[in-house]
């Protein structure tokens, strides 16, 4: 299943002349370059397709830093 997905993605991204806009070309190249990192959830059972859990785990520390004013530098004080 994953091998078929990778083959289809490679064919889709590398279609010559299909992508006219530079931003779309860039996105297609990045999808191909990082496909193994971006689509790990297909291969590994239990891996979520989002990073919401990680974002939520970081949030309390970020809030504490914001409340404490630790995000300011010497110029921003």
N, C-alpha and C positions, 0 to 999 in steps of 0.2 A: 504494500500500500504506500509506504513512504517513498520507496524507489520510484514508483509510478508518479507520485506527486512531484518529486524532484525533476524527473524527466519532463513532465508537463510544464513546470515552472521555467526550466532552462529553455525549452522551445518557445514559450510565451515571451520571455524576456529578450531572447536573442533574435527575434524576428526583425530582419533588416528593413529599415524604412517604415516600420510600423509607428515608431514613436517620433513625433515631430517636435513636441515641446521639450525644452531642455530639462525642466523639472521632472517630467514624466520619465525621461531617459535616466536621469539620476536616481529616481526612486526604483526603477526597474533594475538598475545595476546593483543598488544596495540590497534589494530583495534577494538577488542571486548571490551576492558576496557573503551575506550574513544569514543565508537560509538555514544553516544547521543550528545557529544560535536562536534565530527567531521562531523556528518551528520545532523546538525540542519537545513541546507538549504533545506532538503527534507520536513521537517515539517512546517517551517515558510516561508510563501510567502514573497518575497522581500529580503531574506538573500542570499547574493552572495556565491557561492561555493569556492571562493578564499578570501584571506585577502588583495587583492591589494589596496583597498580603504584605509584601515588602514595603510598599508605600505607607500602609497603616502602621507598621512596626516602627518606621522612622518618624512618624508624625509627632509623637509626644516629645521627643528630643528637639525637634524643630520648634514646636510651640514654646518649650521652655527657653530656648535660645532667644526667640522673639520677645518673650515677656521680660527676660533678664536684660535685654538690650545688648547681648553679646555679638550681634551681627554688625554693630557699628565699629568703624575704624577711628583712628585719631582725627582725621579730617571730618568725619561725620558726627563727632560728639558735639 
